[in-house]
């Protein structure tokens, strides 16, 4: 058992972590690890999130994605409010067990972004010149899949970050 995270094996050796079969995840100094989530069929990147030990354990146990919200400092079950849950098709951990890749099927409209787009990566950054304050993002999704106001209630104040 891991001293800090009792649901997981303790990290003992590089060989054990990189070549073994024990799940011995490494979380950063804030207790988090990054999670890339992609659509199982298309391979499209849907979102980047974070998990702490509890979120990882809940994801493994339930077969649905749970993340740690850094802004709310709480675990959240993706789709619990919107109904757009992410069913895990494949959960992979990288070689040194400090990052997760989820391949998912998204319920409902298939959207994963709280802004209403399918993917949280709905804009591109132009390349080929140094960025300036005039650099403009290019939308790669032409419509929202759902109306966030209908799902989550009133939108946040657009003048506040």
Phi and psi in radians as a Rosetta constraint file:
Dihedral C 1 N 2 CA 2 C 2 CIRCULARHARMONIC -1.320 0.35
Dihedral N 2 CA 2 C 2 N 3 CIRCULARHARMONIC 2.311 0.35
Dihedral C 2 N 3 CA 3 C 3 CIRCULARHARMONIC -1.034 0.35
Dihedral N 3 CA 3 C 3 N 4 CIRCULARHARMONIC -0.723 0.35
Dihedral C 3 N 4 CA 4 C 4 CIRCULARHARMONIC -1.495 0.35
Dihedral N 4 CA 4 C 4 N 5 CIRCULARHARMONIC -0.583 0.35
Dihedral C 4 N 5 CA 5 C 5 CIRCULARHARMONIC -2.187 0.35
Dihedral N 5 CA 5 C 5 N 6 CIRCULARHARMONIC 1.560 0.35
Dihedral C 5 N 6 CA 6 C 6 CIRCULARHARMONIC -1.099 0.35
Dihedral N 6 CA 6 C 6 N 7 CIRCULARHARMONIC -0.271 0.35
Dihedral C 6 N 7 CA 7 C 7 CIRCULARHARMONIC -1.375 0.35
Dihedral N 7 CA 7 C 7 N 8 CIRCULARHARMONIC -0.132 0.35
Dihedral C 7 N 8 CA 8 C 8 CIRCULARHARMONIC -2.191 0.35
Dihedral N 8 CA 8 C 8 N 9 CIRCULARHARMONIC 2.798 0.35
Dihedral C 8 N 9 CA 9 C 9 CIRCULARHARMONIC -1.193 0.35
Dihedral N 9 CA 9 C 9 N 10 CIRCULARHARMONIC 2.622 0.35
Dihedral C 9 N 10 CA 10 C 10 CIRCULARHARMONIC -1.238 0.35
Dihedral N 10 CA 10 C 10 N 11 CIRCULARHARMONIC 2.547 0.35
Dihedral C 10 N 11 CA 11 C 11 CIRCULARHARMONIC -1.476 0.35
Dihedral N 11 CA 11 C 11 N 12 CIRCULARHARMONIC 2.019 0.35
Dihedral C 11 N 12 CA 12 C 12 CIRCULARHARMONIC -1.921 0.35
Dihedral N 12 CA 12 C 12 N 13 CIRCULARHARMONIC -0.861 0.35
Dihedral C 12 N 13 CA 13 C 13 CIRCULARHARMONIC -2.425 0.35
Dihedral N 13 CA 13 C 13 N 14 CIRCULARHARMONIC 2.814 0.35
Dihedral C 13 N 14 CA 14 C 14 CIRCULARHARMONIC -1.087 0.35
Dihedral N 14 CA 14 C 14 N 15 CIRCULARHARMONIC -0.744 0.35
Dihedral C 14 N 15 CA 15 C 15 CIRCULARHARMONIC -1.062 0.35
Dihedral N 15 CA 15 C 15 N 16 CIRCULARHARMONIC -0.779 0.35
Dihedral C 15 N 16 CA 16 C 16 CIRCULARHARMONIC -1.039 0.35
Dihedral N 16 CA 16 C 16 N 17 CIRCULARHARMONIC -0.802 0.35
Dihedral C 16 N 17 CA 17 C 17 CIRCULARHARMONIC -1.241 0.35
Dihedral N 17 CA 17 C 17 N 18 CIRCULARHARMONIC -0.789 0.35
Dihedral C 17 N 18 CA 18 C 18 CIRCULARHARMONIC -1.559 0.35
Dihedral N 18 CA 18 C 18 N 19 CIRCULARHARMONIC -0.428 0.35
Dihedral C 18 N 19 CA 19 C 19 CIRCULARHARMONIC -2.137 0.35
Dihedral N 19 CA 19 C 19 N 20 CIRCULARHARMONIC -0.164 0.35
Dihedral C 19 N 20 CA 20 C 20 CIRCULARHARMONIC -1.559 0.35
Dihedral N 20 CA 20 C 20 N 21 CIRCULARHARMONIC -3.074 0.35
Dihedral C 20 N 21 CA 21 C 21 CIRCULARHARMONIC -1.901 0.35
Dihedral N 21 CA 21 C 21 N 22 CIRCULARHARMONIC 0.046 0.35
Dihedral C 21 N 22 CA 22 C 22 CIRCULARHARMONIC -1.470 0.35
Dihedral N 22 CA 22 C 22 N 23 CIRCULARHARMONIC 2.394 0.35
Dihedral C 22 N 23 CA 23 C 23 CIRCULARHARMONIC -1.443 0.35
Dihedral N 23 CA 23 C 23 N 24 CIRCULARHARMONIC 1.890 0.35
Dihedral C 23 N 24 CA 24 C 24 CIRCULARHARMONIC -2.329 0.35
Dihedral N 24 CA 24 C 24 N 25 CIRCULARHARMONIC 1.202 0.35
Dihedral C 24 N 25 CA 25 C 25 CIRCULARHARMONIC -1.154 0.35
Dihedral N 25 CA 25 C 25 N 26 CIRCULARHARMONIC 2.656 0.35
Dihedral C 25 N 26 CA 26 C 26 CIRCULARHARMONIC -2.010 0.35
Dihedral N 26 CA 26 C 26 N 27 CIRCULARHARMONIC 2.099 0.35
Dihedral C 26 N 27 CA 27 C 27 CIRCULARHARMONIC -1.763 0.35
Dihedral N 27 CA 27 C 27 N 28 CIRCULARHARMONIC 2.675 0.35
Dihedral C 27 N 28 CA 28 C 28 CIRCULARHARMONIC -1.290 0.35
Dihedral N 28 CA 28 C 28 N 29 CIRCULARHARMONIC -3.047 0.35
Dihedral C 28 N 29 CA 29 C 29 CIRCULARHARMONIC -1.112 0.35
Dihedral N 29 CA 29 C 29 N 30 CIRCULARHARMONIC -0.307 0.35
Dihedral C 29 N 30 CA 30 C 30 CIRCULARHARMONIC -1.644 0.35
Dihedral N 30 CA 30 C 30 N 31 CIRCULARHARMONIC 0.035 0.35
Dihedral C 30 N 31 CA 31 C 31 CIRCULARHARMONIC 1.416 0.35
Dihedral N 31 CA 31 C 31 N 32 CIRCULARHARMONIC 0.397 0.35
Dihedral C 31 N 32 CA 32 C 32 CIRCULARHARMONIC -2.149 0.35
Dihedral N 32 CA 32 C 32 N 33 CIRCULARHARMONIC 2.789 0.35
Dihedral C 32 N 33 CA 33 C 33 CIRCULARHARMONIC -2.420 0.35
Dihedral N 33 CA 33 C 33 N 34 CIRCULARHARMONIC 2.552 0.35
Dihedral C 33 N 34 CA 34 C 34 CIRCULARHARMONIC -1.287 0.35
Dihedral N 34 CA 34 C 34 N 35 CIRCULARHARMONIC 2.620 0.35
Dihedral C 34 N 35 CA 35 C 35 CIRCULARHARMONIC -2.315 0.35
Dihedral N 35 CA 35 C 35 N 36 CIRCULARHARMONIC 2.095 0.35
Dihedral C 35 N 36 CA 36 C 36 CIRCULARHARMONIC -1.688 0.35
Dihedral N 36 CA 36 C 36 N 37 CIRCULARHARMONIC 2.269 0.35
Dihedral C 36 N 37 CA 37 C 37 CIRCULARHARMONIC -2.057 0.35
Dihedral N 37 CA 37 C 37 N 38 CIRCULARHARMONIC 2.202 0.35
Dihedral C 37 N 38 CA 38 C 38 CIRCULARHARMONIC -2.164 0.35
Dihedral N 38 CA 38 C 38 N 39 CIRCULARHARMONIC 2.737 0.35
Dihedral C 38 N 39 CA 39 C 39 CIRCULARHARMONIC -1.244 0.35
Dihedral N 39 CA 39 C 39 N 40 CIRCULARHARMONIC 2.288 0.35
Dihedral C 39 N 40 CA 40 C 40 CIRCULARHARMONIC -1.076 0.35
Dihedral N 40 CA 40 C 40 N 41 CIRCULARHARMONIC -0.681 0.35
Dihedral C 40 N 41 CA 41 C 41 CIRCULARHARMONIC -1.427 0.35
Dihedral N 41 CA 41 C 41 N 42 CIRCULARHARMONIC -0.854 0.35
Dihedral C 41 N 42 CA 42 C 42 CIRCULARHARMONIC -1.548 0.35
Dihedral N 42 CA 42 C 42 N 43 CIRCULARHARMONIC -0.405 0.35
Dihedral C 42 N 43 CA 43 C 43 CIRCULARHARMONIC 1.434 0.35
Dihedral N 43 CA 43 C 43 N 44 CIRCULARHARMONIC -0.012 0.35
Dihedral C 43 N 44 CA 44 C 44 CIRCULARHARMONIC -1.075 0.35
Dihedral N 44 CA 44 C 44 N 45 CIRCULARHARMONIC 2.370 0.35
Dihedral C 44 N 45 CA 45 C 45 CIRCULARHARMONIC -1.269 0.35
Dihedral N 45 CA 45 C 45 N 46 CIRCULARHARMONIC 2.133 0.35
Dihedral C 45 N 46 CA 46 C 46 CIRCULARHARMONIC -1.646 0.35
Dihedral N 46 CA 46 C 46 N 47 CIRCULARHARMONIC -0.703 0.35
Dihedral C 46 N 47 CA 47 C 47 CIRCULARHARMONIC -2.897 0.35
Dihedral N 47 CA 47 C 47 N 48 CIRCULARHARMONIC 2.875 0.35
Dihedral C 47 N 48 CA 48 C 48 CIRCULARHARMONIC -2.124 0.35
Dihedral N 48 CA 48 C 48 N 49 CIRCULARHARMONIC 2.224 0.35
Dihedral C 48 N 49 CA 49 C 49 CIRCULARHARMONIC -2.387 0.35
Dihedral N 49 CA 49 C 49 N 50 CIRCULARHARMONIC -2.931 0.35
Dihedral C 49 N 50 CA 50 C 50 CIRCULARHARMONIC -2.358 0.35
Dihedral N 50 CA 50 C 50 N 51 CIRCULARHARMONIC 2.624 0.35
Dihedral C 50 N 51 CA 51 C 51 CIRCULARHARMONIC -2.235 0.35
Dihedral N 51 CA 51 C 51 N 52 CIRCULARHARMONIC 2.509 0.35
Dihedral C 51 N 52 CA 52 C 52 CIRCULARHARMONIC -1.778 0.35
Dihedral N 52 CA 52 C 52 N 53 CIRCULARHARMONIC -3.085 0.35
Dihedral C 52 N 53 CA 53 C 53 CIRCULARHARMONIC -1.044 0.35
Dihedral N 53 CA 53 C 53 N 54 CIRCULARHARMONIC -0.703 0.35
Dihedral C 53 N 54 CA 54 C 54 CIRCULARHARMONIC -1.159 0.35
Dihedral N 54 CA 54 C 54 N 55 CIRCULARHARMONIC -0.729 0.35
Dihedral C 54 N 55 CA 55 C 55 CIRCULARHARMONIC -1.141 0.35
Dihedral N 55 CA 55 C 55 N 56 CIRCULARHARMONIC -0.719 0.35
Dihedral C 55 N 56 CA 56 C 56 CIRCULARHARMONIC -1.098 0.35
Dihedral N 56 CA 56 C 56 N 57 CIRCULARHARMONIC -0.783 0.35
Dihedral C 56 N 57 CA 57 C 57 CIRCULARHARMONIC -1.083 0.35
Dihedral N 57 CA 57 C 57 N 58 CIRCULARHARMONIC -0.741 0.35
Dihedral C 57 N 58 CA 58 C 58 CIRCULARHARMONIC -1.155 0.35
Dihedral N 58 CA 58 C 58 N 59 CIRCULARHARMONIC -0.664 0.35
Dihedral C 58 N 59 CA 59 C 59 CIRCULARHARMONIC -1.091 0.35
Dihedral N 59 CA 59 C 59 N 60 CIRCULARHARMONIC -0.805 0.35
Dihedral C 59 N 60 CA 60 C 60 CIRCULARHARMONIC -1.099 0.35
Dihedral N 60 CA 60 C 60 N 61 CIRCULARHARMONIC -0.782 0.35
Dihedral C 60 N 61 CA 61 C 61 CIRCULARHARMONIC -1.170 0.35
Dihedral N 61 CA 61 C 61 N 62 CIRCULARHARMONIC -0.769 0.35
Dihedral C 61 N 62 CA 62 C 62 CIRCULARHARMONIC -1.601 0.35
Dihedral N 62 CA 62 C 62 N 63 CIRCULARHARMONIC -0.379 0.35
Dihedral C 62 N 63 CA 63 C 63 CIRCULARHARMONIC 1.343 0.35
Dihedral N 63 CA 63 C 63 N 64 CIRCULARHARMONIC 0.195 0.35
Dihedral C 63 N 64 CA 64 C 64 CIRCULARHARMONIC -2.213 0.35
Dihedral N 64 CA 64 C 64 N 65 CIRCULARHARMONIC 2.601 0.35
Dihedral C 64 N 65 CA 65 C 65 CIRCULARHARMONIC -1.214 0.35
Dihedral N 65 CA 65 C 65 N 66 CIRCULARHARMONIC 2.288 0.35
Dihedral C 65 N 66 CA 66 C 66 CIRCULARHARMONIC -2.187 0.35
Dihedral N 66 CA 66 C 66 N 67 CIRCULARHARMONIC 2.410 0.35
Dihedral C 66 N 67 CA 67 C 67 CIRCULARHARMONIC -2.209 0.35
Dihedral N 67 CA 67 C 67 N 68 CIRCULARHARMONIC 2.977 0.35
Dihedral C 67 N 68 CA 68 C 68 CIRCULARHARMONIC -1.906 0.35
Dihedral N 68 CA 68 C 68 N 69 CIRCULARHARMONIC 2.138 0.35
Dihedral C 68 N 69 CA 69 C 69 CIRCULARHARMONIC -1.480 0.35
Dihedral N 69 CA 69 C 69 N 70 CIRCULARHARMONIC 2.025 0.35
Dihedral C 69 N 70 CA 70 C 70 CIRCULARHARMONIC -1.212 0.35
Dihedral N 70 CA 70 C 70 N 71 CIRCULARHARMONIC -0.567 0.35
Dihedral C 70 N 71 CA 71 C 71 CIRCULARHARMONIC -1.285 0.35
Dihedral N 71 CA 71 C 71 N 72 CIRCULARHARMONIC -0.649 0.35
Dihedral C 71 N 72 CA 72 C 72 CIRCULARHARMONIC -1.650 0.35
Dihedral N 72 CA 72 C 72 N 73 CIRCULARHARMONIC -0.200 0.35
Dihedral C 72 N 73 CA 73 C 73 CIRCULARHARMONIC 0.952 0.35
Dihedral N 73 CA 73 C 73 N 74 CIRCULARHARMONIC 0.854 0.35
Dihedral C 73 N 74 CA 74 C 74 CIRCULARHARMONIC -2.667 0.35
Dihedral N 74 CA 74 C 74 N 75 CIRCULARHARMONIC 2.735 0.35
Dihedral C 74 N 75 CA 75 C 75 CIRCULARHARMONIC -1.296 0.35
Dihedral N 75 CA 75 C 75 N 76 CIRCULARHARMONIC 2.454 0.35
Dihedral C 75 N 76 CA 76 C 76 CIRCULARHARMONIC -2.389 0.35
Dihedral N 76 CA 76 C 76 N 77 CIRCULARHARMONIC 2.393 0.35
Dihedral C 76 N 77 CA 77 C 77 CIRCULARHARMONIC -1.494 0.35
Dihedral N 77 CA 77 C 77 N 78 CIRCULARHARMONIC 1.932 0.35
Dihedral C 77 N 78 CA 78 C 78 CIRCULARHARMONIC -0.997 0.35
Dihedral N 78 CA 78 C 78 N 79 CIRCULARHARMONIC 2.174 0.35
Dihedral C 78 N 79 CA 79 C 79 CIRCULARHARMONIC 1.586 0.35
Dihedral N 79 CA 79 C 79 N 80 CIRCULARHARMONIC -0.013 0.35
Dihedral C 79 N 80 CA 80 C 80 CIRCULARHARMONIC -1.043 0.35
Dihedral N 80 CA 80 C 80 N 81 CIRCULARHARMONIC -0.630 0.35
Dihedral C 80 N 81 CA 81 C 81 CIRCULARHARMONIC -1.545 0.35
Dihedral N 81 CA 81 C 81 N 82 CIRCULARHARMONIC -0.794 0.35
Dihedral C 81 N 82 CA 82 C 82 CIRCULARHARMONIC -1.463 0.35
Dihedral N 82 CA 82 C 82 N 83 CIRCULARHARMONIC -0.365 0.35
Dihedral C 82 N 83 CA 83 C 83 CIRCULARHARMONIC 1.504 0.35
Dihedral N 83 CA 83 C 83 N 84 CIRCULARHARMONIC -0.008 0.35
Dihedral C 83 N 84 CA 84 C 84 CIRCULARHARMONIC -1.626 0.35
Dihedral N 84 CA 84 C 84 N 85 CIRCULARHARMONIC 1.010 0.35
Dihedral C 84 N 85 CA 85 C 85 CIRCULARHARMONIC -1.154 0.35
Dihedral N 85 CA 85 C 85 N 86 CIRCULARHARMONIC 2.704 0.35
Dihedral C 85 N 86 CA 86 C 86 CIRCULARHARMONIC -1.936 0.35
Dihedral N 86 CA 86 C 86 N 87 CIRCULARHARMONIC 1.867 0.35
Dihedral C 86 N 87 CA 87 C 87 CIRCULARHARMONIC -1.437 0.35
Dihedral N 87 CA 87 C 87 N 88 CIRCULARHARMONIC 2.226 0.35
Dihedral C 87 N 88 CA 88 C 88 CIRCULARHARMONIC -1.306 0.35
Dihedral N 88 CA 88 C 88 N 89 CIRCULARHARMONIC 2.179 0.35
Dihedral C 88 N 89 CA 89 C 89 CIRCULARHARMONIC -1.707 0.35
Dihedral N 89 CA 89 C 89 N 90 CIRCULARHARMONIC -0.659 0.35
Dihedral C 89 N 90 CA 90 C 90 CIRCULARHARMONIC -2.650 0.35
Dihedral N 90 CA 90 C 90 N 91 CIRCULARHARMONIC 2.276 0.35
Dihedral C 90 N 91 CA 91 C 91 CIRCULARHARMONIC -2.039 0.35
Dihedral N 91 CA 91 C 91 N 92 CIRCULARHARMONIC 2.065 0.35
Dihedral C 91 N 92 CA 92 C 92 CIRCULARHARMONIC -2.092 0.35
Dihedral N 92 CA 92 C 92 N 93 CIRCULARHARMONIC 2.593 0.35
Dihedral C 92 N 93 CA 93 C 93 CIRCULARHARMONIC -2.105 0.35
Dihedral N 93 CA 93 C 93 N 94 CIRCULARHARMONIC 2.526 0.35
Dihedral C 93 N 94 CA 94 C 94 CIRCULARHARMONIC -1.327 0.35
Dihedral N 94 CA 94 C 94 N 95 CIRCULARHARMONIC 3.120 0.35
Dihedral C 94 N 95 CA 95 C 95 CIRCULARHARMONIC -1.023 0.35
Dihedral N 95 CA 95 C 95 N 96 CIRCULARHARMONIC -0.699 0.35
Dihedral C 95 N 96 CA 96 C 96 CIRCULARHARMONIC -1.756 0.35
Dihedral N 96 CA 96 C 96 N 97 CIRCULARHARMONIC 0.262 0.35
Dihedral C 96 N 97 CA 97 C 97 CIRCULARHARMONIC 1.017 0.35
Dihedral N 97 CA 97 C 97 N 98 CIRCULARHARMONIC 0.723 0.35
Dihedral C 97 N 98 CA 98 C 98 CIRCULARHARMONIC -2.182 0.35
Dihedral N 98 CA 98 C 98 N 99 CIRCULARHARMONIC 0.268 0.35
Dihedral C 98 N 99 CA 99 C 99 CIRCULARHARMONIC -2.669 0.35
Dihedral N 99 CA 99 C 99 N 100 CIRCULARHARMONIC 2.596 0.35
Dihedral C 99 N 100 CA 100 C 100 CIRCULARHARMONIC -2.120 0.35
Dihedral N 100 CA 100 C 100 N 101 CIRCULARHARMONIC 2.525 0.35
Dihedral C 100 N 101 CA 101 C 101 CIRCULARHARMONIC -2.129 0.35
Dihedral N 101 CA 101 C 101 N 102 CIRCULARHARMONIC 2.129 0.35
Dihedral C 101 N 102 CA 102 C 102 CIRCULARHARMONIC -1.864 0.35
Dihedral N 102 CA 102 C 102 N 103 CIRCULARHARMONIC 2.261 0.35
Dihedral C 102 N 103 CA 103 C 103 CIRCULARHARMONIC -1.798 0.35
Dihedral N 103 CA 103 C 103 N 104 CIRCULARHARMONIC 2.164 0.35
Dihedral C 103 N 104 CA 104 C 104 CIRCULARHARMONIC -2.292 0.35
Dihedral N 104 CA 104 C 104 N 105 CIRCULARHARMONIC 2.805 0.35
Dihedral C 104 N 105 CA 105 C 105 CIRCULARHARMONIC -1.946 0.35
Dihedral N 105 CA 105 C 105 N 106 CIRCULARHARMONIC 2.208 0.35
Dihedral C 105 N 106 CA 106 C 106 CIRCULARHARMONIC -1.711 0.35
Dihedral N 106 CA 106 C 106 N 107 CIRCULARHARMONIC 2.277 0.35
Dihedral C 106 N 107 CA 107 C 107 CIRCULARHARMONIC -1.209 0.35
Dihedral N 107 CA 107 C 107 N 108 CIRCULARHARMONIC 2.881 0.35
Dihedral C 107 N 108 CA 108 C 108 CIRCULARHARMONIC 1.176 0.35
Dihedral N 108 CA 108 C 108 N 109 CIRCULARHARMONIC -2.270 0.35
Dihedral C 108 N 109 CA 109 C 109 CIRCULARHARMONIC -1.308 0.35
Dihedral N 109 CA 109 C 109 N 110 CIRCULARHARMONIC -0.127 0.35
Dihedral C 109 N 110 CA 110 C 110 CIRCULARHARMONIC 1.490 0.35
Dihedral N 110 CA 110 C 110 N 111 CIRCULARHARMONIC 0.086 0.35
Dihedral C 110 N 111 CA 111 C 111 CIRCULARHARMONIC -1.401 0.35
Dihedral N 111 CA 111 C 111 N 112 CIRCULARHARMONIC 2.593 0.35
Dihedral C 111 N 112 CA 112 C 112 CIRCULARHARMONIC -2.179 0.35
Dihedral N 112 CA 112 C 112 N 113 CIRCULARHARMONIC -0.106 0.35
Dihedral C 112 N 113 CA 113 C 113 CIRCULARHARMONIC -1.749 0.35
Dihedral N 113 CA 113 C 113 N 114 CIRCULARHARMONIC 2.290 0.35
Dihedral C 113 N 114 CA 114 C 114 CIRCULARHARMONIC -1.176 0.35
Dihedral N 114 CA 114 C 114 N 115 CIRCULARHARMONIC -0.219 0.35
Dihedral C 114 N 115 CA 115 C 115 CIRCULARHARMONIC -1.396 0.35
Dihedral N 115 CA 115 C 115 N 116 CIRCULARHARMONIC -0.243 0.35
Dihedral C 115 N 116 CA 116 C 116 CIRCULARHARMONIC 1.958 0.35
Dihedral N 116 CA 116 C 116 N 117 CIRCULARHARMONIC -0.161 0.35
Dihedral C 116 N 117 CA 117 C 117 CIRCULARHARMONIC -1.454 0.35
Dihedral N 117 CA 117 C 117 N 118 CIRCULARHARMONIC 2.840 0.35
Dihedral C 117 N 118 CA 118 C 118 CIRCULARHARMONIC -1.104 0.35
Dihedral N 118 CA 118 C 118 N 119 CIRCULARHARMONIC -0.821 0.35
Dihedral C 118 N 119 CA 119 C 119 CIRCULARHARMONIC -2.007 0.35
Dihedral N 119 CA 119 C 119 N 120 CIRCULARHARMONIC 2.602 0.35
Dihedral C 119 N 120 CA 120 C 120 CIRCULARHARMONIC -1.249 0.35
Dihedral N 120 CA 120 C 120 N 121 CIRCULARHARMONIC -0.234 0.35
Dihedral C 120 N 121 CA 121 C 121 CIRCULARHARMONIC -1.763 0.35
Dihedral N 121 CA 121 C 121 N 122 CIRCULARHARMONIC 1.105 0.35
Dihedral C 121 N 122 CA 122 C 122 CIRCULARHARMONIC -1.666 0.35
Dihedral N 122 CA 122 C 122 N 123 CIRCULARHARMONIC 0.031 0.35
Dihedral C 122 N 123 CA 123 C 123 CIRCULARHARMONIC -2.289 0.35
Dihedral N 123 CA 123 C 123 N 124 CIRCULARHARMONIC 2.627 0.35
Dihedral C 123 N 124 CA 124 C 124 CIRCULARHARMONIC -1.903 0.35
Dihedral N 124 CA 124 C 124 N 125 CIRCULARHARMONIC 2.678 0.35
Dihedral C 124 N 125 CA 125 C 125 CIRCULARHARMONIC -1.823 0.35
Dihedral N 125 CA 125 C 125 N 126 CIRCULARHARMONIC 2.170 0.35
Dihedral C 125 N 126 CA 126 C 126 CIRCULARHARMONIC -1.083 0.35
Dihedral N 126 CA 126 C 126 N 127 CIRCULARHARMONIC 2.519 0.35
Dihedral C 126 N 127 CA 127 C 127 CIRCULARHARMONIC -2.120 0.35
Dihedral N 127 CA 127 C 127 N 128 CIRCULARHARMONIC 2.957 0.35
Dihedral C 127 N 128 CA 128 C 128 CIRCULARHARMONIC 1.825 0.35
Dihedral N 128 CA 128 C 128 N 129 CIRCULARHARMONIC -0.090 0.35
Dihedral C 128 N 129 CA 129 C 129 CIRCULARHARMONIC -2.596 0.35
Dihedral N 129 CA 129 C 129 N 130 CIRCULARHARMONIC 2.682 0.35
Dihedral C 129 N 130 CA 130 C 130 CIRCULARHARMONIC -1.079 0.35
Dihedral N 130 CA 130 C 130 N 131 CIRCULARHARMONIC 2.490 0.35
Dihedral C 130 N 131 CA 131 C 131 CIRCULARHARMONIC -1.184 0.35
Dihedral N 131 CA 131 C 131 N 132 CIRCULARHARMONIC 2.535 0.35
Dihedral C 131 N 132 CA 132 C 132 CIRCULARHARMONIC -2.386 0.35
Dihedral N 132 CA 132 C 132 N 133 CIRCULARHARMONIC 3.009 0.35
Dihedral C 132 N 133 CA 133 C 133 CIRCULARHARMONIC -1.054 0.35
Dihedral N 133 CA 133 C 133 N 134 CIRCULARHARMONIC -0.271 0.35
Dihedral C 133 N 134 CA 134 C 134 CIRCULARHARMONIC -1.623 0.35
Dihedral N 134 CA 134 C 134 N 135 CIRCULARHARMONIC -0.030 0.35
Dihedral C 134 N 135 CA 135 C 135 CIRCULARHARMONIC -1.072 0.35
Dihedral N 135 CA 135 C 135 N 136 CIRCULARHARMONIC 2.260 0.35
Dihedral C 135 N 136 CA 136 C 136 CIRCULARHARMONIC -2.029 0.35
Dihedral N 136 CA 136 C 136 N 137 CIRCULARHARMONIC 2.370 0.35
Dihedral C 136 N 137 CA 137 C 137 CIRCULARHARMONIC -1.302 0.35
Dihedral N 137 CA 137 C 137 N 138 CIRCULARHARMONIC 2.621 0.35
Dihedral C 137 N 138 CA 138 C 138 CIRCULARHARMONIC -1.967 0.35
Dihedral N 138 CA 138 C 138 N 139 CIRCULARHARMONIC 2.150 0.35
Dihedral C 138 N 139 CA 139 C 139 CIRCULARHARMONIC -1.232 0.35
Dihedral N 139 CA 139 C 139 N 140 CIRCULARHARMONIC 2.285 0.35
Dihedral C 139 N 140 CA 140 C 140 CIRCULARHARMONIC -1.840 0.35
Dihedral N 140 CA 140 C 140 N 141 CIRCULARHARMONIC -0.236 0.35
Dihedral C 140 N 141 CA 141 C 141 CIRCULARHARMONIC -1.966 0.35
Dihedral N 141 CA 141 C 141 N 142 CIRCULARHARMONIC 2.277 0.35
Dihedral C 141 N 142 CA 142 C 142 CIRCULARHARMONIC -1.621 0.35
Dihedral N 142 CA 142 C 142 N 143 CIRCULARHARMONIC -0.078 0.35
Dihedral C 142 N 143 CA 143 C 143 CIRCULARHARMONIC -2.709 0.35
Dihedral N 143 CA 143 C 143 N 144 CIRCULARHARMONIC 2.723 0.35
Dihedral C 143 N 144 CA 144 C 144 CIRCULARHARMONIC -1.451 0.35
Dihedral N 144 CA 144 C 144 N 145 CIRCULARHARMONIC 2.575 0.35
Dihedral C 144 N 145 CA 145 C 145 CIRCULARHARMONIC -1.468 0.35
Dihedral N 145 CA 145 C 145 N 146 CIRCULARHARMONIC -0.499 0.35
Dihedral C 145 N 146 CA 146 C 146 CIRCULARHARMONIC -2.577 0.35
Dihedral N 146 CA 146 C 146 N 147 CIRCULARHARMONIC 2.850 0.35
Dihedral C 146 N 147 CA 147 C 147 CIRCULARHARMONIC -1.618 0.35
Dihedral N 147 CA 147 C 147 N 148 CIRCULARHARMONIC 1.953 0.35
Dihedral C 147 N 148 CA 148 C 148 CIRCULARHARMONIC -1.030 0.35
Dihedral N 148 CA 148 C 148 N 149 CIRCULARHARMONIC -0.554 0.35
Dihedral C 148 N 149 CA 149 C 149 CIRCULARHARMONIC -1.128 0.35
Dihedral N 149 CA 149 C 149 N 150 CIRCULARHARMONIC -0.632 0.35
Dihedral C 149 N 150 CA 150 C 150 CIRCULARHARMONIC -1.219 0.35
Dihedral N 150 CA 150 C 150 N 151 CIRCULARHARMONIC -0.607 0.35
Dihedral C 150 N 151 CA 151 C 151 CIRCULARHARMONIC -1.465 0.35
Dihedral N 151 CA 151 C 151 N 152 CIRCULARHARMONIC -0.793 0.35
Dihedral C 151 N 152 CA 152 C 152 CIRCULARHARMONIC -1.881 0.35
Dihedral N 152 CA 152 C 152 N 153 CIRCULARHARMONIC -0.085 0.35
Dihedral C 152 N 153 CA 153 C 153 CIRCULARHARMONIC 1.645 0.35
Dihedral N 153 CA 153 C 153 N 154 CIRCULARHARMONIC -2.841 0.35
Dihedral C 153 N 154 CA 154 C 154 CIRCULARHARMONIC -0.957 0.35
Dihedral N 154 CA 154 C 154 N 155 CIRCULARHARMONIC 2.401 0.35
Dihedral C 154 N 155 CA 155 C 155 CIRCULARHARMONIC -1.218 0.35
Dihedral N 155 CA 155 C 155 N 156 CIRCULARHARMONIC 2.694 0.35
Dihedral C 155 N 156 CA 156 C 156 CIRCULARHARMONIC -1.120 0.35
Dihedral N 156 CA 156 C 156 N 157 CIRCULARHARMONIC 2.764 0.35
Dihedral C 156 N 157 CA 157 C 157 CIRCULARHARMONIC -1.093 0.35
Dihedral N 157 CA 157 C 157 N 158 CIRCULARHARMONIC 2.079 0.35
Dihedral C 157 N 158 CA 158 C 158 CIRCULARHARMONIC -1.183 0.35
Dihedral N 158 CA 158 C 158 N 159 CIRCULARHARMONIC -0.208 0.35
Dihedral C 158 N 159 CA 159 C 159 CIRCULARHARMONIC -1.598 0.35
Dihedral N 159 CA 159 C 159 N 160 CIRCULARHARMONIC -0.083 0.35
Dihedral C 159 N 160 CA 160 C 160 CIRCULARHARMONIC -1.992 0.35
Dihedral N 160 CA 160 C 160 N 161 CIRCULARHARMONIC 2.487 0.35
